[in-house]
Amino acid sequence: MLIRMIPFVFVVLWATGFIGARYGLQYAEPATLLSIRMVANVLLFIGLIIVLKRSIPKGWAFVHSLVVGMLIHGFYLGGTFTAISLGMPAALSSLLVGIQPILAAVLLLSWGCERFQMRQWVGLVLGFIGIALVLGGDIEWQSKEHQWIAVGFSLFSLLGITLGTLYQKRFCQGVDVVGSAMLQYVAAGVLFIPVALNFETMQVMWTTEFVLTLIWLVVVLSGAAVLLLLYMVEHGAASSVASVFYLVPPTAAVQAWLMFGESFDWVGIVGFLLAAIAVYLVVKKPTNKLDEKVDTNTYVAKREAPSTTG
C-alpha cells in the first residue's frame, strides 16, 4: 500500500515546484534564485553521497551527467523560472512543460524510434486542443506585458527537459543517480551564476518566507523527491510515476489557486482536463495482447535499426 502511494506523493511534490518558483521569485530574480538553489543542492548531494556511500560518475558518464544537468536543470528550470518571473501563472507553466511526454513521443516518432498507436494519435490531438483552450481562455496572469516572451521561455523549458530526458535515457543508464544528480546541479550552477552576475542585480530579500521557500525547493524537491525516486527504483515502482505524471498540471493548478488565487474560466478548466487525458493516453502502457505485439515489434525494429546518434 505504501509503495502504491509513493508515485502520487512524488507527483504532488513535483507540482509544488511551480508554486515554490512563484513564491521565491517575489524575493529574488530567477537566475539569482536558481544560483543559490544549485549551490545548496550541490552541498546537499555531497552530503548524501557520503552518507549513502554513493559514487560520482567517471569518464564519459561524468560528461553525460553534465550535459543532462545543462538541459534539465539549466534550460528547464531556467526557462520555467524566467517565464513565471515575467508574469506567467504557475499553473500554466506546469501545463506547458507537463506535455513533455507527448513531445518526447513525437520526437521518437519522427526519428523512427517509435510507432504511434491510435490512442496516442488521439492523445496528441487532444493535447493541442487542450493547450489551445487554456491559452485562449480567460487566464489570470500576474502581468501580460511580456506575455508571449514568457510563453517562449516556457516552450524553451519544455524543449530542454524533453531533450534532457531523452539524452539521460540514452547515455546515463546504470549511472549512480545521486552522484549524477550532484554533477547535474554543478552544471546548472555554472550556467546560472554567470547569467545572474551579468544580467541581474543579485539582490535577495532574505525574509523568513524566502528562506523557508528555499529550504522547500532544496531539501524537499531536490532532496526528498530524488530519495523517493531511488526508493521506487529499488522497489520496482518507478514506472508508476509515468502513469500518474499527467496529474501534475491539474495538481499544480489547484495548489496555485489555493496559494495565489490563480483562476481559470471553464474553457481553461476543460483545457487542463484534455491535456491531462492527452498525456495519459500517450504514456499509457499496452493493456492487451495486440498492443503488446505492436510494442514488441517496435522494440525489435529499434534494436535492429542502425544508430542515428553515432
LINDAVEN-V118313 format. One record per pair of residues at least 24 apart in sequence whose C-alpha atoms are under 7 Angstrom apart, sorted by the first residue. I is the first residue (numbers start at 1). J is the second residue. D is the distance in whole Angstrom. If there is no record, write none. Layout:
# LINDAVEN-V118313
I J D
I J D
This chain:
# LINDAVEN-V118313
3 237 7
7 240 6
7 241 5
8 244 7
10 225 6
11 245 6
11 248 6
12 248 7
12 251 7
13 221 6
14 221 7
15 248 5
15 251 6
15 252 5
16 252 7
17 217 7
17 221 7
18 90 5
18 94 7
18 252 7
19 90 6
19 256 6
20 213 6
20 217 7
21 81 6
22 84 6
22 90 7
24 210 6
24 213 6
25 85 6
27 204 6
27 205 5
27 210 6
28 203 6
28 204 5
28 205 7
29 200 7
29 202 7
30 81 6
30 82 6
30 85 7
31 78 7
31 192 5
31 193 7
31 195 6
31 196 5
32 196 5
32 202 6
34 192 7
35 189 6
35 192 5
35 193 5
37 214 7
37 218 6
38 185 5
38 186 7
38 188 7
38 189 5
39 189 7
40 218 7
41 185 7
41 218 6
41 222 7
42 182 5
42 185 6
42 186 6
45 178 7
45 182 6
46 182 7
49 178 7
49 179 6
54 176 7
54 178 7
54 179 6
55 176 6
55 179 6
56 179 4
56 180 6
57 175 7
57 176 7
57 179 6
57 180 6
61 172 7
64 171 7
64 172 7
65 180 6
65 183 6
65 184 6
66 183 6
66 184 5
66 187 5
68 164 5
68 167 7
68 168 6
68 184 6
69 184 4
69 185 6
69 187 5
69 188 6
70 184 7
70 187 6
70 188 5
71 160 5
71 161 6
71 163 7
71 164 5
72 160 6
72 161 5
72 164 5
73 185 7
73 188 6
74 188 5
74 191 7
75 157 6
75 160 5
76 157 4
76 158 6
76 160 5
76 161 5
77 157 7
79 153 5
79 154 5
79 156 6
79 157 5
80 153 7
80 154 5
80 157 6
82 153 7
83 150 4
83 151 7
83 153 6
83 154 6
86 143 7
86 146 6
86 150 6
87 141 6
87 142 4
87 143 5
87 144 7
88 141 6
88 142 6
88 150 6
89 141 6
89 142 7
89 262 7
90 256 6
91 249 6
91 252 5
91 253 4
91 256 6
93 154 6
94 249 5
94 252 7
95 249 5
96 154 7
96 155 7
97 154 7
97 157 7
97 158 5
98 249 6
99 279 6
100 158 6
100 162 6
101 279 7
101 283 7
102 279 6
102 282 6
103 162 7
104 162 6
113 302 6
114 298 6
115 298 7
119 281 6
120 281 6
120 282 5
123 277 7
123 278 4
123 279 7
123 281 5
123 282 6
124 278 6
126 274 6
126 275 6
126 278 5
127 274 6
127 275 5
127 278 5
130 271 4
130 272 6
130 274 5
130 275 5
131 271 6
131 275 7
133 267 6
133 268 6
133 271 5
134 267 7
134 268 4
134 271 5
134 272 7
137 265 6
137 267 5
137 268 5
138 264 6
138 265 6
139 263 7
139 264 5
140 262 6
140 263 6
140 264 7
242 283 7
243 280 7
243 283 7
243 284 6
246 276 5
246 279 5
246 280 6
247 276 6
